[in-house]
């Protein structure tokens, strides 16, 4: 998971199969535009609300299947339990200083 975080921070991510197969191109475009490294180039709050995936029918079409919602809920529950065991979440500066060789 740490490795995935570091890749996303460097904008080196993909939409692997089968997890993203059922996700629309508009949704993928939305994710890409939200993960732009340069904040000046990233979507503003207004642009997020105007994005076709958010403003259009794709956002309300039930695009996420039950399977993915269950996986997200399970991940969120696991994450919450981990935080209870280790205390507060690390600060961004702490995460930035993690040695990547630990992966």
Residue pairs with C-beta under 8 A, 6 or more apart in sequence:
2 98
2 102
2 103
3 100
3 103
4 13
5 95
6 98
6 100
6 103
7 13
8 35
10 37
11 35
11 36
11 37
13 35
15 23
15 28
15 31
19 68
20 28
22 63
22 65
22 68
23 63
24 53
24 58
24 63
26 51
26 52
26 53
26 56
26 58
27 53
27 58
27 63
29 51
29 52
29 53
30 48
30 51
30 53
30 54
33 42
33 43
33 47
33 51
34 42
34 43
34 48
36 42
36 43
43 51
48 54
49 55
52 58
53 59
64 72
83 89
